[in-house]
Amino acid sequence: MFEYFNLARYIIERMIETKNRISGCILGGAIGDALGSPIEFESISSIRQRYGPEGLSGYVEFPDGQGKFTDDTQMLIFTAEGALRAYHRGTLKGISGAEITIIHHSYLRWLHTQNVKVERENIENGVYDIENGWIINLPLLHRRRAPGNTCLAALKSGRMGTPEDHINNSKGCGGIMRIAPIPLLFRDFDTEYVYEKACAAAAITHGHPSGYISAGCLCLILRFILQEMDLEKAVHSACEYIRRTPGHEETLLAVEAGIKTAKSSNFTPENLERLGGGWTGDEALAISIACSMHFASDFKKGILASVNHSGDSDSTGSITGNILGLLLGKDAIPGEWIANLEGAAILEEIADDLFVQVKGNDYNPDDDWWQKYPGY
């Protein structure tokens, strides 16, 4: 009886920890996004001139001190919605295979929030629905917060790119910055499944291997963290995994450079910028890995390092926030950053739903969950 009690307690503790980490991942990404948004495109010299020698240290975009996330987090939210709908469909019907189509349609709903019309005649599969579910009805998401041109153009076409049938040759970071919900939701699936779905979801809009393999690599890192690997081992394990994918070379070299930078005794924005500006998927991943590994026990320092550089500060902040938030958990995030983040309650709810995964089954469907995440 005593052993059974200890086992039950261990299981409960692990569940609580997993829930805390998933919340940390989603909130952390949005916080990094909101912190980096106002200094995207600025040089490090300009940032220092405006905010001091250490650079930006908190939310500065709005006079009330509130942090507001951009298209990076908007699209992450729609990734979560699409993945949850697909998971729900699989539970009700006992089949899989439509995950990427359903995620694509969630991205089309995001496009609708940006007041861009999709060319419906090019949508080949699935049910294109812009009315049902709870995400599409959130006014907060119907804001245009610097959406990426590649995502807009690819989605407007109505076509769905794949790793085999590229929609373009873009390797921008728009594929990787939205992908974190996949390993969080499908955490009970095998590694190959998670990697393939992550690459495929990124390839919907980004056809260059460095645009979607970087997304797959990030998802592997997050998956391995959930499996209790330390961060360095998770990164190295992900590197070994992606070697089998054609076109992996650029992403692998970038990640290896990120690891080297993380271990440097002279970790500065100038050295970080040698990894690039973070505009491409491989560069954004490298910068985020460098900051996460160098500050693996300090969420605040890691996030601030990831945004205070000359480049795509909101995307590198978002990815670093995903990594460190999952590694350290929600409790490691400064409370004032959560309290002053617009939409934090929405993000918490999404994180909770990713933890729950699904409610109901094929014998006893949950009507509320269907209204929230219709299985199509």
N, C-alpha and C positions, 0 to 999 in steps of 0.2 A: 504493500500500500504506500509506503514511504517513497519507494522508487517511482511509482506511478505519479505521485504528487509532484515529485521533483521534475519528472518529464513534462507534466502538464504545465508547471510553472515556467520551465524552459521554453516551451512552445509559445506560451503567452508573451513572454519577454521578447522572443524573437519577432513575433508579430508586431508588437509595439515598436520595436526598433525599426523594422521594415517600414512601417507606416510613417515614422518620424523621418526616415531617410528619403522616402518618396516625396514627402512634403518639402523637405530641404532641397531636393533636386528641382522641383517645379518652382518654388519660391525663389531659390537661389538664382536660377536662370533669369527670371523676370527682374530681379534686383540688379543683376549685372547688366542686363539690357537697359534698364532705366538709368543706371549710373553712367553708362557709356554713351548714351544717346546724345547729350548736348556737346560732347567733345569729339564725336565722329568727324573725320576729315581734318581735325586740327593737328598741328605738329606738336611734338613734345615741348619744344621751346615756347610755343604759344600757350600751351596748357600751364606750364610753370609760371609764365608771366602773369597769367590771369589768376591762378590759384595757389601760387607759392612753389617752393622748390620740391615739395613732395607731390605736387599735382593735386588733382581733385580728391576730396575726401568724403563726399556725401552727395546727396541730391542737390543739384544746382539749377536745373532747367526752369523751374517755376518758382515765383516769389514766395509761395506758401510752403516751400520745402518739401512738396510732394514729389514722389517718383512716379513716372508714367512710362509703361513699357511700349515698345514699338512693334513693327510688323513681325519681328523675330518671335516674340512671345505670342502674338496673335496667331501666327501660323502653327506654333507649338500647341496651342489650345485646340486648333482644328485638327492637328495630327492626333491628339488625344481623343477627340470626339470620333474621328473616323475609326481609330483602332478599337475604341469601346463599342461602337456599332458593329464592327466586324466580329469582335469577341462574342457579343450578344447573339449575332446571327449563327455563329458556330455552335453556341450552347443550345439554341432552340432547334436547329436543324441537324446538328451532329456532323456538319461538314465544314470544310474550310476551302480556301481558294479564291475568295472574292475580297480578301483583305485590302489589296492595293487599289482595286477599283473603288471600294468604299472610301478609302482614305482620299483618293483622287476627287471624289464627289464632295468630300468635306472641304478640300482646298477650293473647289468651285464655289462652295458657300462662302468661304473667306473672300473670294474674288467679288462675290455679290456685295459683301459688306464694304468693299472699296469702290462701289458704284461703277464697276466694269462689267459689261455684258459678255457672256460667253457665247461662242459660236456653237449652238446646241447641235446643229446637224453633224458635227464632227465627233460628238460623244458616242462611242461605239457600244459601251456595255453599261449595265446597271440602271438604277433609277435615279435620275437627276431631280433632286428635291431640295428646294430652298425654303421650305415653310416649317418643317417639323424638327423636333429636337429643341433643346433649351439654349444651346450656344448661339444659334442664329438670331435669337430674340433678345440678346443682351446688348443694350444700347452702347455700352462701353466699347464693344468690338467694332461698332460701325464708325470707326474713325480712321482717317488716312494718316498713318504715322510712318512716312517714308518707305512705302513698299518697294521691294526690289523690282527692277525692270524685267529681269529674266523670269521671275515668278509670274509677273503680270502677263507678259507676252505668251509664255508657255501655257498658262492656264486659259487665257482668253481664246486660244486656238481650239479648245475643246478636246484636243488630242492628249493622250496619256503616254508620256515617254517611258521607256523601260531600259534596263541595262543592255538589252539585246537590240532594241530599236530606239536609238537616240533621237530625242526631239530637237536637240541642238548640240553644240559642243561647249557648253558653259561649264566651268568648274568653280563658279562663284560659291560663296559660303551659304547661299540661300537654302541648300539642301541639308546641310549639317545642323544649322542653328535651330531647326524645328523638330528634330528627330528623337529627342530624349524619351518621350512617352512609350516608344515601342519596347525597349527592354524592361521598362517598369511594369507594363501591363502583361506582356508575354513572358514573364519571369519563370514560369513553370514549363515553358517549351524548351526544346533543345537549342543549343547554341547556333547551329546552322540555320534554323528557322529564323531566329532573331536577326542574324546577320543578313540573310537574304531579304527579309522584309524591310530592313532598314535601308539597304542599298536600293531596293526597288522603289521605296517611298521617296527617296531623294531623287532618283532618276526620273520621276514623274516630270520634273521641271529642269533638271540639270543632267546633261547627257555625257559630259566628260568623265572618265573614270575617277579623276581626282575630286570631282564634284559629288559622286555617290559613294565611292570607297571610303572617303574620309568620314562620311556619315555612318557607314557600317562599322568603321573602326571605333568611332565614339561609342556606338551602341554596345560593342563588345566590351569596351572599358567599363561602361556603366554596369553591364551584366556581371562582369567579374567582380566588381566592387560589391554588388548585391550578394555574391557568393562568398563574401568575406575575404577576398584577396586584398592585400595591401596595394596601394596605388601603383607603385613601381612595377610590381609583378603583373598587375592587371594590364598596364600599358605594354609591357614586353610580350605578354600572352596574346594580346590583340595584334601586335606586329607579326608574330609568328602565324597567326590565323589568316591575315589578309594576303600573305605571300602567295597563296594558291589562286588568287583572283587575277586574271589578266588585266594589265594596266595599273597594278598596285605600286609600281616603283616610285613615282613621284610622292605619293602619300607616305610611303615607308621612309623615304629619305627625309621628308619634312618632320615626321614623328621622331626619328632618330636625332635630328638636329634639335628638336624641342627637348628631348631627354638630356642632351649634352648641355644645353643652355640652363636647364633646371639645376644641374650639378655645378654650375660655374660659381666660383667664389666672388665673382664680380657681376652680380645679377642687377642689371640696370635697364631702363627703358631703351637706351641706345643699343645694348647687346640683344635685347628682346627683338628689336626692329630688324636685326639681321635675319630673322626668320621670315620677314615679309611684313606686309601691312594687315594681313588677316582678311583680305578681300576674297581670296579663294578658299575652298574647303580645306585643302591641305595646310595652307598657312594658318588659317584660323585654329585648326586642330593643334598644330605645333605650338602656337603661342599659348593656347589654353592649357596644354599639357605642361609646358614649361612653368607657367604660373602656379598650376595646381600642385605639381611635384615639389617645387621650391618652397611653397607655403602650405604643405600638406596638412598641417595641424592648425592653421589659422585662416578661417574663411575670409575675414575682413582684409587681411594683407594680400591674400591671393587675388581677391576680386579687384582691389584697387590697383594692383600691379597689372592686371589684365585689361584695364581700361585706360590707364595712363601711358599711352604710347601713340605714335603717329600712325593711325590706321583705322580699321573698322572696329572701333571701341565697343559699340553695343553688342556686336556679334561675339567678339572674343570674351566680353564680360558675361554674356549669356551662357556660352559653352562652359566657361570656367565655373560659373555659378551652378550649372548642372552637375559638374564633376565634384566640386567641393561640397555642394549641398547634399549630394548622395553619400559622399564619403564621411562627412562629419555630422549630418543630420540637421534638422530645423533648429535645434537648440543652440547650434554653433553660430547662427546668423544673428547679427546685432538686432535687438528687439525694435529699435527705432526705425530701422530700415524696413522691417515688415509692417510696422504700424503706419508708416507714412507712404506705403506703396499703394497706389490706386489699384483697385481690383484684387487686393490680397485675398479677400473672402472667396471670390470666384476661383482663384488659383488653388486655394485650400480645398475647395469642394472638388475640383478636378483631381487633385492629388488623392483625396479620399476615395474617389470613384476608381482611380487607377489601382489603388490598394485593394478595394473590394472586388474588382474585375467584372462581376456580373451579379445580378439578383434574379432569382427565378430559374426555371429550367423548362425543358420541353413538356413536362407533365404539369407543371404549375407555373406558368409565366407570371412575371411581375408587371402589372399594368403601369405602375409609376415608372419603372425602369424603361419600359417600352416607349413611353412618352418622352423620356429623357434621351434615350439612345435607341431609336428605331433600328431594327436589324437589316438595314439596307443603305 
